[in-house]
Amino acid sequence: MSEVLSFVLVFSLIAATVALVYVSGIGGLESTRSSERVTNAERAFDVLQDNIADIHREGAPSRATEVKLSDAQMTYGESTRITVQVENLNETNASVSNVSSVSIDPIVYAAESGPELVYSNGAVFRQDRSGTVLNTPPGFLFTDDGGERTAIVPTVQTRNRGVGGVGSQGTILVRTLLASQEVEIAEDNPSALTSPDANPDGSGDAEYNVTITIETAGQRQGVWLDYLNGEIPDSQDIRSGAGACEPIGDTTVECSIAVENVYSSLTRIDVTYD
């Protein structure tokens, strides 16, 4: 009897241990697997960002980026519009553009349960229920070199040229093809301004009054706001030290700056998922 009882007790202990490990371990394994999938997707988006930068900066004709999908989809996000406008440009010169306004189709990795990764205008965002963070900043540049203030605002227009989304248990290719490149705004001679608003910050020097507007998804509004206010130096701010940018509604960020040089370029990139 003692041997039978010992066997039953030992067997029960082993069964209980296995059940405990199974119940608690499966959830942990699932969580670890999901986290690893997102980590791999983030690495793929780093490569995607570098590949698109090759097209935008180096003029590469095309690039293809591998993204592994497991219980996830590649889609396109809510359209983002970036507008750069020189408010006080002499409009009598018909050959000079004072505004660039471009609509972008963000590239999105959407996990079945977990965060989204979004590529939009050179930036990579990570979005989940806890909020949105900026993994990789865009290529905007705001400088003040001995009083010579410059704003460089490149626009990378990704455009959906295939299916709206694709899901797979394997690997897909995100193909990006250069469609065109052009300079939208290039102004570096504020002394030629004839507008009465040629001195927006009251310094007495001629300068360009520039408005930058980002219309984006609500989850990314605050991140864009923090990024731009962190990048734009106080010397370019014409909003009395309140920060050059402010939120407009729930989806828009608007920045007002004064500079001696302003440049805005546009790279159009066609995107397909294969």
N, C-alpha and C positions, 0 to 999 in steps of 0.2 A: 504493500500500500504506500509506503514511504517513497519508493522509487517512482510509482505512478504519479503520486502527488508532486514530487520534484519535477518530473517531466512536464506535467501540466503547468506548473508555475513558471518553469523556464520557457516553455513554448509560448505561454501567455505574455511573458515579458518581452520576448523577441517580437511577437506579433504586434504588441502595443508600440514598441519602439519603431518598427517599420512603418506602422500607420502614422505615428507622430511625424516621423521624418518625411513621409510622403505628403501629408497634408500641409505641413509648414514649408517643406522644401520646394514643392511644385510652384507655389506662389512666388517664392524667392527666385527660382530659376526663370519663371516667366518675366518677372521684373527685370532681372539681369539681362535676359535676352532682348527685351524691348529697349532697354537702355543702350545696349551694344548696337542695336540696329540704328538708333538715332545718332549715336556717336559716329558710326560709319557714314550715315547720310550727311552729317556735318562735315566730315572730311571730304566727301564728294562735292559738297557745295563750296568748300575752299578751293578745290580744283576747278569747279565751274567758274567761280569768281576770277581765278587766275586766267582761265582760258578766254573768258569774255574780255578781260583786260588786255590780253594779247591782240584781240581784234580791235578794241577801242584805241589803244595807245600805239600799237605797232602796225596796224593795218593788215593783220593776218586775214586771209580770205575766209577761213572757217575753222571751227574746232568742234570736237565731239567729246562729251564727258560721260563716263559710265556712272550710273546710279543704280544700286541694288535695291529692289523693292521687295519687301516681305510684309504683307498686310499693310501696304501703303500705296499711295497714288502720287503720280506727278500731274499737277493741274496748273491752272493759271489763276492768279488772285484778282481781287477787285482792282479795277484800273486805277492807276496813280497818274496825276497830272503835275508836271513841273513847269512853272512859268517864271521867266526872268524878264523884267521890264525896266528899261531906262526911262524914268518918268520925265526928265527934263531935256531929252535929246532934241536937237533942232530938227523939227519935222519938215522943214523946207527942202531938205536933202532927201529926195525920194529913193535914192540908191542905198540908203543906210537904214537898216532895220533897228527898231527900238524895242522889239519884243520877241521872245522865243517861248512858245507854249507847246508842250509835247505830252501826249498820252502814252503810258507805258503799261504793258501786260506783265505783271510780276510772275516769276517762275516759282512754283510752290511744290514742296514735298509735304504731303499730308499723311501722317501715320494714322492707322485705324484707331488707336488709343494712345495718345501722346501728343507731343508738340508738332507744330508746323515750322518748316524752314522756308524762308521767303527771300528770293533774290530780286531786288528792285533798285535800278539805277546805280549799280556798282556796290550797293550795300547788301549785307546778308543779315536777316533778322531771325530770331528764334522766338516763337509764340507758343504759349501754353496757358493753362488756366490761372497760373500765378502771375502772368504778365508777359511783357515783351522785352527782349534785350537785343542790343546791337552787337552781333558777333564780329562783323567786318564793316568799317565805315565806308561811305562813298568817297569819291575822289575830289570833293570840293576843297578849295584852297582860298583862305583869306589871310592876307599878309599886310604888314605895315613896316616898310623898309625905310627908316629915316623920314617918315612923313609921306612917303609914296605908297599910298594904299591901293591894294589890288584885290579884286574878287574874280576867281576862276570857277565857273559853275558848269562842268561838263554834264551832258545828258546822254545816257545809254538807253536807247529805246528798244527794249525787247518786244517783239511782236509775234503773236500766235499765228503760225502759218501751217498748222496741222490740226489734229484732233484736239478737243478741249481738255482731255485728260486720259491717262492710261494707268492701269493697275497690272501688276505682274508679281509672280513669286520669284522671278529671276532678275536679270540685269537689263536695263534699257539704256539707250543712248540719247542724251540731250544734244541735239545738233544745233549749232549756232552758226549762222551764215551772214557775213557782212553784206548789207544791202547798199549803204551809202554813208558817206561822211561829209560834213560841211560845218563851216563856221556860221553860227547864227548871229552873234553879236561880238564885235571887236572894237572897243572904243578906248583910246588912250590919249586924247587931246582935249581935256575939259576946257582949256582956255578959249576954244572955238565956240563954246556954248553961248547962245544969245538969249536963252530963256531967262526970265527974272528969277527963276528958281535954281539958278546955277550954283547957289551957295546954301544947300539945304541944312547944313549943321551950324551955320552962323559963324564959321571960322574966318570968313573974309576971302577964302581961296575958292576958285572955280572947281567944281567937282560934280560927279555924276550922282544923281539920286536914283538908287536902284531898289526895286522891290522884288523879292524872291518869294514865290508862293508854292507850297507843297500841298496838294490835295490828295489825301491818302486814306487808307482804311483806319477806322477809329482806334484799333489796337496799336497802330504805329505812330499815331499823332504825337503822343508824349515823348516817344523816343526821338523822333525827328526834331521836336522842339528843344530837347535837352542837348542833342548833338550840335545843332546850329548855334544855339546860345553859347555853347562851350567853345566853338570854333571861331566865331566872329569876334575880333578884338574890340575892346571898348572904343578905340579911336574911330571905328567905322559905324558905331551905333549912333543913330540920330533920334532915339526915343528917350533921351534924357536919363540915360543910365539904367533904364528899366529892363535892359536886355534887348538886343536888336530884334528879337522875334517874339511873337505872341500867338496864342491859339485863337482860331476863328471857328466858332461852332464846335462840333465834335470831331471833325475830320481834316481840318485845314490848319496849316501853319503859315504865317506871313512875317517876313523879315524886311526891315527898311534900313538901308545902309547908304553911306556916302563914301565914294572912292574916286581916285584919279584914273584908274584903269579897270575896265570890266570886260570879261571875255566869257562867251558861252558857246560851246561846241555841241554838235549833235551827231551821234553814231547810231544808225538804224541797223538792228540785228534781227533777222528772221529766225524763229525758234520752232523746231519740230521734235516730237518724241517718237523714237523708233524702238 
